[in-house]
Amino acid sequence: MRALWEHHGRTGVGVPECGVEATAGQVFGLALDGFFGQALDDTTDLDLAPLLAKVGVAMHLRPANGPKYLGGVVARFTPSTVRPTLAIRLSAGCGDALVKNVLSGGAGERAGLAPGDLVVAVDGLRVTAENLERRVAAARNDTEIRLHLFRRDELMELAASPQPAAADTCELMRLDPAPAGAALAQAAWLARLA
């Protein structure tokens, strides 16, 4: 930050493309191109587990327990049950099953669901935002279900094959004992997340 301030902030000269990365490499005397390439320019996930372990925090990815589960700090990791899902997100605060997002590559996308669709029934049974996930989860992974929905004013029927939920929800847990010197950082960091 000091180097960026001296060369750019104080002088009023803008930071060029990749200027932050170049300055970090100069300050630390390291070739950081590989790190910044992965961290900023790549779509693969960063391997955060070893970094978190250094401050005494364990990380676990799991399928969400339901549409409202966002992960967070837990006392212990529990085994997750794999449930079938359409890989969609519904609009919050709406009693109806109004599709907000259709996740790429998921069962909903393959079936033809689109944002703005109002799902009204699964296999002939009425659904709401509260029970849509339960009705879909009740299907076996290899079973096709029928979705009835409104797209604008048109009533449509789509066939969907729910797939197992992706392990895309993060849970964090305090490592006990924490690595030497990590206890204070661990406590402060987890307190901000709780």
Rosetta constraint file for C-alpha pairs under 8 A:
AtomPair CA 1 CA 5 HARMONIC 6.03 0.50
AtomPair CA 2 CA 6 HARMONIC 6.08 0.50
AtomPair CA 3 CA 7 HARMONIC 6.16 0.50
AtomPair CA 3 CA 23 HARMONIC 7.09 0.50
AtomPair CA 3 CA 27 HARMONIC 7.65 0.50
AtomPair CA 4 CA 8 HARMONIC 5.57 0.50
AtomPair CA 4 CA 9 HARMONIC 6.60 0.50
AtomPair CA 4 CA 15 HARMONIC 7.99 0.50
AtomPair CA 4 CA 20 HARMONIC 7.38 0.50
AtomPair CA 4 CA 23 HARMONIC 7.08 0.50
AtomPair CA 5 CA 9 HARMONIC 4.30 0.50
AtomPair CA 5 CA 10 HARMONIC 5.65 0.50
AtomPair CA 6 CA 10 HARMONIC 5.50 0.50
AtomPair CA 6 CA 11 HARMONIC 7.08 0.50
AtomPair CA 7 CA 11 HARMONIC 6.30 0.50
AtomPair CA 7 CA 13 HARMONIC 7.38 0.50
AtomPair CA 8 CA 12 HARMONIC 5.53 0.50
AtomPair CA 8 CA 13 HARMONIC 4.79 0.50
AtomPair CA 8 CA 14 HARMONIC 5.74 0.50
AtomPair CA 8 CA 15 HARMONIC 6.15 0.50
AtomPair CA 9 CA 13 HARMONIC 6.90 0.50
AtomPair CA 9 CA 14 HARMONIC 7.66 0.50
AtomPair CA 15 CA 19 HARMONIC 5.56 0.50
AtomPair CA 15 CA 20 HARMONIC 7.28 0.50
AtomPair CA 18 CA 22 HARMONIC 6.27 0.50
AtomPair CA 19 CA 23 HARMONIC 6.05 0.50
AtomPair CA 20 CA 24 HARMONIC 6.18 0.50
AtomPair CA 21 CA 25 HARMONIC 6.32 0.50
AtomPair CA 21 CA 32 HARMONIC 7.36 0.50
AtomPair CA 21 CA 33 HARMONIC 7.61 0.50
AtomPair CA 21 CA 36 HARMONIC 6.94 0.50
AtomPair CA 22 CA 26 HARMONIC 6.31 0.50
AtomPair CA 23 CA 27 HARMONIC 6.12 0.50
AtomPair CA 24 CA 28 HARMONIC 6.14 0.50
AtomPair CA 24 CA 32 HARMONIC 7.76 0.50
AtomPair CA 25 CA 29 HARMONIC 5.54 0.50
AtomPair CA 25 CA 30 HARMONIC 5.12 0.50
AtomPair CA 25 CA 31 HARMONIC 5.81 0.50
AtomPair CA 25 CA 32 HARMONIC 5.69 0.50
AtomPair CA 26 CA 30 HARMONIC 6.98 0.50
AtomPair CA 32 CA 36 HARMONIC 6.15 0.50
AtomPair CA 33 CA 37 HARMONIC 5.80 0.50
AtomPair CA 34 CA 38 HARMONIC 6.27 0.50
AtomPair CA 35 CA 39 HARMONIC 5.96 0.50
AtomPair CA 36 CA 40 HARMONIC 5.50 0.50
AtomPair CA 36 CA 41 HARMONIC 7.21 0.50
AtomPair CA 37 CA 41 HARMONIC 5.03 0.50
AtomPair CA 37 CA 42 HARMONIC 6.36 0.50
AtomPair CA 38 CA 42 HARMONIC 4.90 0.50
AtomPair CA 38 CA 43 HARMONIC 7.72 0.50
AtomPair CA 38 CA 44 HARMONIC 7.43 0.50
AtomPair CA 38 CA 46 HARMONIC 7.55 0.50
AtomPair CA 39 CA 46 HARMONIC 6.80 0.50
AtomPair CA 47 CA 51 HARMONIC 7.67 0.50
AtomPair CA 48 CA 52 HARMONIC 6.09 0.50
AtomPair CA 48 CA 59 HARMONIC 7.84 0.50
AtomPair CA 49 CA 53 HARMONIC 6.06 0.50
AtomPair CA 49 CA 58 HARMONIC 6.54 0.50
AtomPair CA 49 CA 59 HARMONIC 5.63 0.50
AtomPair CA 50 CA 54 HARMONIC 6.55 0.50
AtomPair CA 51 CA 55 HARMONIC 7.39 0.50
AtomPair CA 52 CA 56 HARMONIC 6.48 0.50
AtomPair CA 52 CA 57 HARMONIC 5.10 0.50
AtomPair CA 52 CA 58 HARMONIC 6.38 0.50
AtomPair CA 52 CA 59 HARMONIC 7.27 0.50
AtomPair CA 53 CA 57 HARMONIC 4.98 0.50
AtomPair CA 53 CA 58 HARMONIC 5.71 0.50
AtomPair CA 53 CA 175 HARMONIC 7.65 0.50
AtomPair CA 53 CA 179 HARMONIC 7.95 0.50
AtomPair CA 54 CA 179 HARMONIC 6.59 0.50
AtomPair CA 54 CA 182 HARMONIC 7.13 0.50
AtomPair CA 55 CA 178 HARMONIC 7.14 0.50
AtomPair CA 55 CA 179 HARMONIC 6.74 0.50
AtomPair CA 55 CA 182 HARMONIC 4.75 0.50
AtomPair CA 55 CA 183 HARMONIC 7.23 0.50
AtomPair CA 55 CA 185 HARMONIC 6.41 0.50
AtomPair CA 55 CA 186 HARMONIC 5.55 0.50
AtomPair CA 56 CA 174 HARMONIC 6.10 0.50
AtomPair CA 56 CA 175 HARMONIC 4.95 0.50
AtomPair CA 56 CA 176 HARMONIC 7.45 0.50
AtomPair CA 56 CA 177 HARMONIC 7.66 0.50
AtomPair CA 56 CA 178 HARMONIC 4.53 0.50
AtomPair CA 56 CA 179 HARMONIC 5.76 0.50
AtomPair CA 56 CA 182 HARMONIC 6.00 0.50
AtomPair CA 56 CA 183 HARMONIC 6.91 0.50
AtomPair CA 56 CA 186 HARMONIC 5.83 0.50
AtomPair CA 57 CA 172 HARMONIC 6.53 0.50
AtomPair CA 57 CA 173 HARMONIC 5.66 0.50
AtomPair CA 57 CA 174 HARMONIC 4.78 0.50
AtomPair CA 57 CA 175 HARMONIC 5.30 0.50
AtomPair CA 57 CA 178 HARMONIC 7.84 0.50
AtomPair CA 57 CA 186 HARMONIC 6.74 0.50
AtomPair CA 58 CA 172 HARMONIC 5.65 0.50
AtomPair CA 58 CA 173 HARMONIC 5.12 0.50
AtomPair CA 58 CA 174 HARMONIC 6.23 0.50
AtomPair CA 58 CA 175 HARMONIC 6.04 0.50
AtomPair CA 59 CA 170 HARMONIC 6.83 0.50
AtomPair CA 59 CA 171 HARMONIC 5.85 0.50
AtomPair CA 59 CA 172 HARMONIC 4.71 0.50
AtomPair CA 59 CA 173 HARMONIC 6.54 0.50
AtomPair CA 60 CA 77 HARMONIC 7.47 0.50
AtomPair CA 60 CA 170 HARMONIC 5.78 0.50
AtomPair CA 60 CA 171 HARMONIC 5.23 0.50
AtomPair CA 60 CA 172 HARMONIC 6.45 0.50
AtomPair CA 61 CA 167 HARMONIC 5.47 0.50
AtomPair CA 61 CA 168 HARMONIC 5.96 0.50
AtomPair CA 61 CA 169 HARMONIC 5.43 0.50
AtomPair CA 61 CA 170 HARMONIC 4.66 0.50
AtomPair CA 61 CA 171 HARMONIC 6.33 0.50
AtomPair CA 62 CA 80 HARMONIC 6.57 0.50
AtomPair CA 62 CA 166 HARMONIC 7.44 0.50
AtomPair CA 62 CA 167 HARMONIC 4.11 0.50
AtomPair CA 62 CA 168 HARMONIC 5.98 0.50
AtomPair CA 62 CA 169 HARMONIC 5.32 0.50
AtomPair CA 62 CA 170 HARMONIC 6.53 0.50
AtomPair CA 62 CA 171 HARMONIC 7.65 0.50
AtomPair CA 63 CA 80 HARMONIC 6.84 0.50
AtomPair CA 63 CA 81 HARMONIC 7.81 0.50
AtomPair CA 63 CA 82 HARMONIC 6.86 0.50
AtomPair CA 63 CA 165 HARMONIC 5.62 0.50
AtomPair CA 63 CA 166 HARMONIC 5.37 0.50
AtomPair CA 63 CA 167 HARMONIC 4.10 0.50
AtomPair CA 63 CA 168 HARMONIC 5.84 0.50
AtomPair CA 63 CA 169 HARMONIC 5.81 0.50
AtomPair CA 64 CA 69 HARMONIC 5.69 0.50
AtomPair CA 64 CA 70 HARMONIC 7.00 0.50
AtomPair CA 64 CA 71 HARMONIC 7.31 0.50
AtomPair CA 64 CA 165 HARMONIC 7.59 0.50
AtomPair CA 64 CA 167 HARMONIC 7.32 0.50
AtomPair CA 64 CA 168 HARMONIC 7.26 0.50
AtomPair CA 64 CA 169 HARMONIC 5.63 0.50
AtomPair CA 65 CA 69 HARMONIC 5.84 0.50
AtomPair CA 65 CA 80 HARMONIC 7.69 0.50
AtomPair CA 65 CA 81 HARMONIC 7.95 0.50
AtomPair CA 66 CA 133 HARMONIC 7.24 0.50
AtomPair CA 67 CA 89 HARMONIC 7.52 0.50
AtomPair CA 67 CA 133 HARMONIC 7.16 0.50
AtomPair CA 70 CA 169 HARMONIC 6.40 0.50
AtomPair CA 70 CA 170 HARMONIC 7.68 0.50
AtomPair CA 71 CA 169 HARMONIC 5.59 0.50
AtomPair CA 71 CA 170 HARMONIC 5.23 0.50
AtomPair CA 71 CA 171 HARMONIC 5.04 0.50
AtomPair CA 72 CA 170 HARMONIC 6.52 0.50
AtomPair CA 72 CA 171 HARMONIC 4.90 0.50
AtomPair CA 72 CA 172 HARMONIC 5.94 0.50
AtomPair CA 72 CA 193 HARMONIC 7.22 0.50
AtomPair CA 72 CA 194 HARMONIC 7.36 0.50
AtomPair CA 73 CA 171 HARMONIC 5.80 0.50
AtomPair CA 73 CA 172 HARMONIC 4.69 0.50
AtomPair CA 73 CA 173 HARMONIC 5.73 0.50
AtomPair CA 73 CA 190 HARMONIC 7.20 0.50
AtomPair CA 73 CA 193 HARMONIC 7.04 0.50
AtomPair CA 73 CA 194 HARMONIC 6.39 0.50
AtomPair CA 74 CA 171 HARMONIC 6.51 0.50
AtomPair CA 74 CA 172 HARMONIC 6.08 0.50
AtomPair CA 74 CA 173 HARMONIC 5.41 0.50
AtomPair CA 75 CA 173 HARMONIC 6.12 0.50
AtomPair CA 75 CA 174 HARMONIC 7.52 0.50
AtomPair CA 76 CA 173 HARMONIC 6.35 0.50
AtomPair CA 77 CA 171 HARMONIC 7.64 0.50
AtomPair CA 77 CA 173 HARMONIC 7.45 0.50
AtomPair CA 82 CA 164 HARMONIC 5.92 0.50
AtomPair CA 82 CA 165 HARMONIC 6.25 0.50
AtomPair CA 83 CA 137 HARMONIC 5.53 0.50
AtomPair CA 83 CA 141 HARMONIC 7.91 0.50
AtomPair CA 83 CA 163 HARMONIC 7.92 0.50
AtomPair CA 83 CA 164 HARMONIC 5.45 0.50
AtomPair CA 83 CA 165 HARMONIC 5.87 0.50
AtomPair CA 84 CA 136 HARMONIC 6.57 0.50
AtomPair CA 84 CA 137 HARMONIC 4.79 0.50
AtomPair CA 84 CA 138 HARMONIC 7.64 0.50
AtomPair CA 84 CA 139 HARMONIC 6.88 0.50
AtomPair CA 84 CA 140 HARMONIC 6.92 0.50
AtomPair CA 84 CA 141 HARMONIC 5.62 0.50
AtomPair CA 84 CA 162 HARMONIC 5.19 0.50
AtomPair CA 84 CA 163 HARMONIC 4.92 0.50
AtomPair CA 84 CA 164 HARMONIC 4.42 0.50
AtomPair CA 84 CA 165 HARMONIC 5.82 0.50
AtomPair CA 85 CA 107 HARMONIC 7.29 0.50
AtomPair CA 85 CA 133 HARMONIC 7.00 0.50
AtomPair CA 85 CA 136 HARMONIC 6.15 0.50
AtomPair CA 85 CA 137 HARMONIC 6.08 0.50
AtomPair CA 85 CA 162 HARMONIC 5.01 0.50
AtomPair CA 85 CA 163 HARMONIC 5.50 0.50
AtomPair CA 85 CA 164 HARMONIC 6.03 0.50
AtomPair CA 85 CA 165 HARMONIC 5.52 0.50
AtomPair CA 86 CA 106 HARMONIC 6.34 0.50
AtomPair CA 86 CA 107 HARMONIC 4.75 0.50
AtomPair CA 86 CA 108 HARMONIC 4.70 0.50
AtomPair CA 86 CA 136 HARMONIC 7.36 0.50
AtomPair CA 86 CA 160 HARMONIC 7.73 0.50
AtomPair CA 86 CA 161 HARMONIC 7.77 0.50
AtomPair CA 86 CA 162 HARMONIC 5.20 0.50
AtomPair CA 86 CA 163 HARMONIC 6.70 0.50
AtomPair CA 87 CA 102 HARMONIC 6.48 0.50
AtomPair CA 87 CA 103 HARMONIC 5.51 0.50
AtomPair CA 87 CA 106 HARMONIC 5.12 0.50
AtomPair CA 87 CA 107 HARMONIC 6.13 0.50
AtomPair CA 87 CA 108 HARMONIC 5.92 0.50
AtomPair CA 87 CA 165 HARMONIC 7.18 0.50
AtomPair CA 88 CA 99 HARMONIC 6.87 0.50
AtomPair CA 88 CA 100 HARMONIC 7.52 0.50
AtomPair CA 88 CA 101 HARMONIC 5.56 0.50
AtomPair CA 88 CA 102 HARMONIC 4.50 0.50
AtomPair CA 88 CA 103 HARMONIC 5.68 0.50
AtomPair CA 88 CA 106 HARMONIC 7.81 0.50
AtomPair CA 88 CA 108 HARMONIC 6.31 0.50
AtomPair CA 89 CA 99 HARMONIC 6.08 0.50
AtomPair CA 89 CA 100 HARMONIC 5.55 0.50
AtomPair CA 89 CA 101 HARMONIC 4.94 0.50
AtomPair CA 89 CA 102 HARMONIC 6.50 0.50
AtomPair CA 89 CA 103 HARMONIC 7.84 0.50
AtomPair CA 90 CA 97 HARMONIC 6.18 0.50
AtomPair CA 90 CA 98 HARMONIC 5.45 0.50
AtomPair CA 90 CA 99 HARMONIC 4.53 0.50
AtomPair CA 90 CA 100 HARMONIC 4.86 0.50
AtomPair CA 90 CA 101 HARMONIC 6.77 0.50
AtomPair CA 90 CA 129 HARMONIC 6.97 0.50
AtomPair CA 91 CA 97 HARMONIC 7.46 0.50
AtomPair CA 91 CA 98 HARMONIC 5.65 0.50
AtomPair CA 91 CA 99 HARMONIC 6.11 0.50
AtomPair CA 91 CA 100 HARMONIC 5.01 0.50
AtomPair CA 94 CA 98 HARMONIC 7.38 0.50
AtomPair CA 94 CA 129 HARMONIC 7.13 0.50
AtomPair CA 95 CA 128 HARMONIC 6.08 0.50
AtomPair CA 95 CA 129 HARMONIC 5.45 0.50
AtomPair CA 95 CA 130 HARMONIC 7.26 0.50
AtomPair CA 96 CA 118 HARMONIC 7.17 0.50
AtomPair CA 96 CA 119 HARMONIC 7.74 0.50
AtomPair CA 96 CA 120 HARMONIC 7.80 0.50
AtomPair CA 96 CA 127 HARMONIC 7.83 0.50
AtomPair CA 96 CA 128 HARMONIC 4.86 0.50
AtomPair CA 96 CA 129 HARMONIC 5.12 0.50
AtomPair CA 97 CA 118 HARMONIC 5.74 0.50
AtomPair CA 97 CA 119 HARMONIC 5.35 0.50
AtomPair CA 97 CA 120 HARMONIC 6.93 0.50
AtomPair CA 97 CA 127 HARMONIC 6.99 0.50
AtomPair CA 97 CA 128 HARMONIC 4.96 0.50
AtomPair CA 97 CA 129 HARMONIC 4.16 0.50
AtomPair CA 97 CA 130 HARMONIC 7.86 0.50
AtomPair CA 97 CA 132 HARMONIC 6.94 0.50
AtomPair CA 98 CA 115 HARMONIC 7.95 0.50
AtomPair CA 98 CA 116 HARMONIC 6.24 0.50
AtomPair CA 98 CA 117 HARMONIC 5.92 0.50
AtomPair CA 98 CA 118 HARMONIC 4.49 0.50
AtomPair CA 98 CA 119 HARMONIC 6.37 0.50
AtomPair CA 98 CA 129 HARMONIC 7.31 0.50
AtomPair CA 99 CA 114 HARMONIC 7.08 0.50
AtomPair CA 99 CA 115 HARMONIC 5.07 0.50
AtomPair CA 99 CA 116 HARMONIC 5.34 0.50
AtomPair CA 99 CA 117 HARMONIC 5.37 0.50
AtomPair CA 99 CA 118 HARMONIC 6.26 0.50
AtomPair CA 99 CA 119 HARMONIC 7.47 0.50
AtomPair CA 100 CA 115 HARMONIC 4.99 0.50
AtomPair CA 100 CA 116 HARMONIC 6.19 0.50
AtomPair CA 101 CA 114 HARMONIC 7.53 0.50
AtomPair CA 101 CA 115 HARMONIC 5.44 0.50
AtomPair CA 102 CA 106 HARMONIC 7.58 0.50
AtomPair CA 102 CA 108 HARMONIC 6.33 0.50
AtomPair CA 102 CA 109 HARMONIC 6.07 0.50
AtomPair CA 102 CA 113 HARMONIC 6.99 0.50
AtomPair CA 102 CA 114 HARMONIC 6.31 0.50
AtomPair CA 102 CA 115 HARMONIC 6.39 0.50
AtomPair CA 103 CA 108 HARMONIC 7.47 0.50
AtomPair CA 103 CA 109 HARMONIC 6.82 0.50
AtomPair CA 104 CA 109 HARMONIC 6.45 0.50
AtomPair CA 105 CA 109 HARMONIC 6.24 0.50
AtomPair CA 105 CA 110 HARMONIC 6.96 0.50
AtomPair CA 106 CA 110 HARMONIC 6.42 0.50
AtomPair CA 106 CA 163 HARMONIC 7.48 0.50
AtomPair CA 107 CA 111 HARMONIC 6.09 0.50
AtomPair CA 107 CA 160 HARMONIC 6.36 0.50
AtomPair CA 107 CA 161 HARMONIC 6.01 0.50
AtomPair CA 107 CA 162 HARMONIC 5.46 0.50
AtomPair CA 107 CA 163 HARMONIC 6.12 0.50
AtomPair CA 108 CA 112 HARMONIC 6.31 0.50
AtomPair CA 108 CA 113 HARMONIC 5.31 0.50
AtomPair CA 108 CA 160 HARMONIC 6.76 0.50
AtomPair CA 108 CA 162 HARMONIC 7.80 0.50
AtomPair CA 109 CA 113 HARMONIC 5.54 0.50
AtomPair CA 109 CA 114 HARMONIC 7.28 0.50
AtomPair CA 110 CA 160 HARMONIC 7.42 0.50
AtomPair CA 111 CA 158 HARMONIC 6.29 0.50
AtomPair CA 111 CA 159 HARMONIC 5.97 0.50
AtomPair CA 111 CA 160 HARMONIC 4.92 0.50
AtomPair CA 111 CA 161 HARMONIC 7.55 0.50
AtomPair CA 112 CA 158 HARMONIC 7.16 0.50
AtomPair CA 113 CA 117 HARMONIC 6.83 0.50
AtomPair CA 116 CA 151 HARMONIC 6.97 0.50
AtomPair CA 116 CA 152 HARMONIC 7.76 0.50
AtomPair CA 117 CA 149 HARMONIC 6.43 0.50
AtomPair CA 117 CA 150 HARMONIC 5.81 0.50
AtomPair CA 117 CA 151 HARMONIC 4.90 0.50
AtomPair CA 117 CA 152 HARMONIC 7.29 0.50
AtomPair CA 118 CA 149 HARMONIC 5.27 0.50
AtomPair CA 118 CA 150 HARMONIC 5.06 0.50
AtomPair CA 118 CA 151 HARMONIC 6.56 0.50
AtomPair CA 119 CA 127 HARMONIC 7.18 0.50
AtomPair CA 119 CA 128 HARMONIC 7.88 0.50
AtomPair CA 119 CA 147 HARMONIC 6.92 0.50
AtomPair CA 119 CA 148 HARMONIC 5.97 0.50
AtomPair CA 119 CA 149 HARMONIC 4.16 0.50
AtomPair CA 119 CA 150 HARMONIC 6.51 0.50
AtomPair CA 120 CA 126 HARMONIC 5.65 0.50
AtomPair CA 120 CA 127 HARMONIC 5.42 0.50
AtomPair CA 120 CA 128 HARMONIC 7.03 0.50
AtomPair CA 120 CA 147 HARMONIC 7.75 0.50
AtomPair CA 120 CA 148 HARMONIC 5.70 0.50
AtomPair CA 120 CA 149 HARMONIC 5.26 0.50
AtomPair CA 120 CA 150 HARMONIC 7.40 0.50
AtomPair CA 121 CA 125 HARMONIC 5.01 0.50
AtomPair CA 121 CA 126 HARMONIC 4.23 0.50
AtomPair CA 121 CA 127 HARMONIC 5.08 0.50
AtomPair CA 121 CA 147 HARMONIC 5.88 0.50
AtomPair CA 121 CA 148 HARMONIC 4.99 0.50
AtomPair CA 121 CA 149 HARMONIC 6.93 0.50
AtomPair CA 122 CA 126 HARMONIC 6.60 0.50
AtomPair CA 122 CA 127 HARMONIC 6.69 0.50
AtomPair CA 122 CA 132 HARMONIC 7.73 0.50
AtomPair CA 122 CA 135 HARMONIC 6.93 0.50
AtomPair CA 122 CA 136 HARMONIC 7.44 0.50
AtomPair CA 122 CA 145 HARMONIC 6.84 0.50
AtomPair CA 122 CA 146 HARMONIC 5.68 0.50
AtomPair CA 122 CA 147 HARMONIC 4.80 0.50
AtomPair CA 122 CA 148 HARMONIC 6.40 0.50
AtomPair CA 123 CA 145 HARMONIC 5.96 0.50
AtomPair CA 123 CA 146 HARMONIC 4.87 0.50
AtomPair CA 123 CA 147 HARMONIC 6.41 0.50
AtomPair CA 123 CA 148 HARMONIC 7.93 0.50
AtomPair CA 124 CA 146 HARMONIC 7.53 0.50
AtomPair CA 124 CA 147 HARMONIC 7.96 0.50
AtomPair CA 124 CA 148 HARMONIC 7.60 0.50
AtomPair CA 127 CA 131 HARMONIC 5.85 0.50
AtomPair CA 127 CA 132 HARMONIC 5.32 0.50
AtomPair CA 127 CA 135 HARMONIC 7.77 0.50
AtomPair CA 128 CA 132 HARMONIC 5.78 0.50
AtomPair CA 129 CA 133 HARMONIC 7.90 0.50
AtomPair CA 131 CA 135 HARMONIC 6.20 0.50
AtomPair CA 132 CA 136 HARMONIC 6.22 0.50
AtomPair CA 133 CA 137 HARMONIC 5.88 0.50
AtomPair CA 134 CA 138 HARMONIC 6.09 0.50
AtomPair CA 135 CA 139 HARMONIC 7.08 0.50
AtomPair CA 136 CA 145 HARMONIC 7.94 0.50
AtomPair CA 136 CA 162 HARMONIC 7.03 0.50
AtomPair CA 137 CA 162 HARMONIC 7.97 0.50
AtomPair CA 139 CA 143 HARMONIC 6.33 0.50
AtomPair CA 139 CA 144 HARMONIC 7.98 0.50
AtomPair CA 139 CA 145 HARMONIC 7.43 0.50
AtomPair CA 139 CA 162 HARMONIC 7.48 0.50
AtomPair CA 140 CA 162 HARMONIC 7.81 0.50
AtomPair CA 141 CA 161 HARMONIC 7.17 0.50
AtomPair CA 141 CA 162 HARMONIC 5.80 0.50
AtomPair CA 141 CA 163 HARMONIC 5.55 0.50
AtomPair CA 141 CA 164 HARMONIC 6.60 0.50
AtomPair CA 142 CA 161 HARMONIC 6.73 0.50
AtomPair CA 142 CA 162 HARMONIC 7.46 0.50
AtomPair CA 142 CA 163 HARMONIC 7.77 0.50
AtomPair CA 143 CA 161 HARMONIC 6.06 0.50
AtomPair CA 143 CA 162 HARMONIC 7.40 0.50
AtomPair CA 144 CA 159 HARMONIC 6.41 0.50
AtomPair CA 144 CA 160 HARMONIC 5.48 0.50
AtomPair CA 144 CA 161 HARMONIC 4.46 0.50
AtomPair CA 144 CA 162 HARMONIC 7.13 0.50
AtomPair CA 145 CA 159 HARMONIC 5.72 0.50
AtomPair CA 145 CA 160 HARMONIC 5.33 0.50
AtomPair CA 145 CA 161 HARMONIC 6.23 0.50
AtomPair CA 145 CA 162 HARMONIC 7.71 0.50
AtomPair CA 146 CA 157 HARMONIC 6.65 0.50
AtomPair CA 146 CA 158 HARMONIC 5.77 0.50
AtomPair CA 146 CA 159 HARMONIC 4.72 0.50
AtomPair CA 146 CA 160 HARMONIC 6.36 0.50
AtomPair CA 147 CA 157 HARMONIC 5.52 0.50
AtomPair CA 147 CA 158 HARMONIC 5.12 0.50
AtomPair CA 147 CA 159 HARMONIC 6.18 0.50
AtomPair CA 147 CA 160 HARMONIC 7.13 0.50
AtomPair CA 148 CA 155 HARMONIC 7.10 0.50
AtomPair CA 148 CA 156 HARMONIC 5.74 0.50
AtomPair CA 148 CA 157 HARMONIC 4.59 0.50
AtomPair CA 148 CA 158 HARMONIC 6.59 0.50
AtomPair CA 149 CA 155 HARMONIC 5.74 0.50
AtomPair CA 149 CA 156 HARMONIC 5.32 0.50
AtomPair CA 149 CA 157 HARMONIC 6.42 0.50
AtomPair CA 150 CA 154 HARMONIC 5.42 0.50
AtomPair CA 150 CA 155 HARMONIC 4.58 0.50
AtomPair CA 150 CA 156 HARMONIC 6.03 0.50
AtomPair CA 151 CA 155 HARMONIC 6.57 0.50
AtomPair CA 151 CA 156 HARMONIC 7.10 0.50
AtomPair CA 174 CA 178 HARMONIC 7.63 0.50
AtomPair CA 174 CA 186 HARMONIC 7.42 0.50
AtomPair CA 174 CA 190 HARMONIC 7.94 0.50
AtomPair CA 178 CA 182 HARMONIC 6.01 0.50
AtomPair CA 178 CA 183 HARMONIC 5.69 0.50
AtomPair CA 178 CA 186 HARMONIC 7.86 0.50
AtomPair CA 179 CA 183 HARMONIC 7.22 0.50
AtomPair CA 182 CA 186 HARMONIC 5.86 0.50
AtomPair CA 183 CA 187 HARMONIC 6.16 0.50
AtomPair CA 184 CA 188 HARMONIC 6.20 0.50
AtomPair CA 185 CA 189 HARMONIC 5.96 0.50
AtomPair CA 186 CA 190 HARMONIC 6.05 0.50
AtomPair CA 187 CA 191 HARMONIC 5.96 0.50
AtomPair CA 188 CA 192 HARMONIC 6.51 0.50
AtomPair CA 189 CA 193 HARMONIC 6.76 0.50
AtomPair CA 190 CA 194 HARMONIC 6.29 0.50
